[in-house]
Amino acid sequence: MPQSYRRTILITGSTDGPGKQAALELASHYDANFVIVHGKTKEKCQETVDYITSECKIEGKGNVDFVAADFSDLKQVSRMCEEITIRFPDLNVLVCNASVLQSRRALSKDGHEMMFQVNHLAHFLLCNRLLQTLNTNEPSKLIMVGSVLHSFNSLDFEDMMCSKVYEKYMQFSRTTLMNHLTAFHLHSMLVHRYGCLHYRVTSNVVELGQKTERKHRPGGLSASAPALPTVGSGVATLMQLIESPGMEKISGKYFDCHGKQIRSSSDATDERLQNRLWEFSEALCKEFL
């Protein structure tokens, strides 16, 4: 169990791509951050933890651990939530990054369209189940990974599982919109509950962009350091959102991969649409909430 760390950070989908890079960069600040890697299998997670500890030259037990769960199975997501609350009770940063892009329509173990479940519904369940832990460990941060693609397509509540029409980029775009809607609904819900003068949990959206490589040095650099541009710009923005004290009162915002605060689409900020998606998702997760 992590002890005396300023931040305990869970990043879903962090065994490859920008999620892995973010875990590596955050773990390099080993005096402040405890990083929880998430992946589909224990083997892949352990491989990632070994890579990070080697790159950061972390000795002993270190400040990196993992949880494994297949997001195509809500029972596994539910068990993962239980595991996190027991093993990592100090969790105060949740980064919802995991996603898939399916060329052909497929169903999850729960009978839902695969991208809908992995990209959106699993994170919806995760946020709901871990919100109390985040709230207890205030100030906490909930960050959804989004994309400019969220503005390309609207939701079709008559065909959320794409049984009538399936096109992979259209559905990926829609699940990205769902992430924006969920993050902003959580923001509104938390403001209503606690007021805007004291954010116990902030909820924002960030675009990560693509992974870039750099020679990693243990000890790391601050997110504002001049030498950091070799890190993927979206990962640098994510690090600023997580580590900067000035971000503790920023909530309900969308940041592009260059750190610029931009507007989400009119659909993403539509409160009626946020409520409708929330109720739809809640009904599908009721067994686990």
Number of C-alpha atoms within 10 A of each C-alpha: 10 20 10 11 14 14 23 24 26 26 24 27 24 28 25 16 14 21 25 24 23 25 29 24 27 27 28 27 18 19 13 16 21 29 30 25 27 30 24 19 13 14 11 18 24 19 11 24 27 15 15 23 21 12 17 20 15 18 9 7 9 15 25 25 21 21 21 22 22 18 28 24 18 23 17 16 21 20 13 20 19 14 14 18 16 11 12 20 17 24 28 25 24 24 25 27 23 23 22 13 14 15 10 10 17 14 15 17 15 13 12 19 21 26 26 24 26 23 25 25 26 25 23 21 22 20 22 16 19 18 19 12 19 24 18 15 19 18 18 24 29 25 24 26 25 28 22 15 16 23 17 14 17 16 17 10 11 9 11 17 21 19 10 8 12 15 12 16 15 18 25 22 20 25 27 28 27 27 26 31 28 28 30 26 24 24 22 18 12 19 19 10 11 12 12 16 8 13 22 21 27 28 24 24 29 28 22 26 18 15 18 14 9 12 7 16 12 16 15 17 16 17 22 13 10 9 10 15 13 12 22 22 21 23 29 26 23 27 18 17 23 24 19 13 10 10 13 19 16 15 24 19 18 25 23 21 22 17 19 11 13 10 12 21 16 9 19 23 16 13 15 11 17 22 14 13 18 18 12 13 18 17 11 14 17 9 10 14 12
